[in-house]
Every structure is written in structure tokens, then in C-alpha cells.
Amino acid sequence: MTITVKVGEAKTHLSNLLAKVEAGEEVIISRGNEPIAKLSRIPKINDLGALIEEVRAARSRAKPVTAEEVLAWKHDSHRY
């Protein structure tokens, strides 16, 4: 998920925005309606904890999957 904030808001809430970036979100900072910067997480090599947090963040943004969808995917995989 991407969040867009204006410069003043970014200055006021920087710690909160950095926590969101650590959780896997991107933050766009704009001056007026013009985007000027992007905050994104720097991946850590061989950091299992960071990987787990990224997966959790991605799962929290994903839409729920029904049992019927899972069965349909399973059925489709057996056709090939």
C-alpha cells in the first residue's frame, strides 16, 4: 500500500511514517499535489525477522480467499 502525505505532515509524523515503511508500506511525500520523494524500506539480506514482517504486512493487505476459490485453484492445477 502507498501512502501520500504533504511535507508538513511528513515532518510532524516522521516516526509514525517510518514505522509504516518498516512494515512494508511506501510513503510518497508531496509539495502541494506534486510528488517529490518516496520513502521505502531498505531490504536486509539474510534477516529472517524482516522477511517475516514483510510477509505479514503483505498478507494483511491481501483480500481474503474463500474455500471455493482454493478448491477451484486446486482443480485447475490438475488439468495440466
Secondary structure by P-SEA (a helix, b strand, c coil): cbbbbcaaaaaacaaaaaaaaaabbbbbbbccccccbbbbbccccccaaaaaaaaaaaaaacccccaaaaaaaaaaaacc
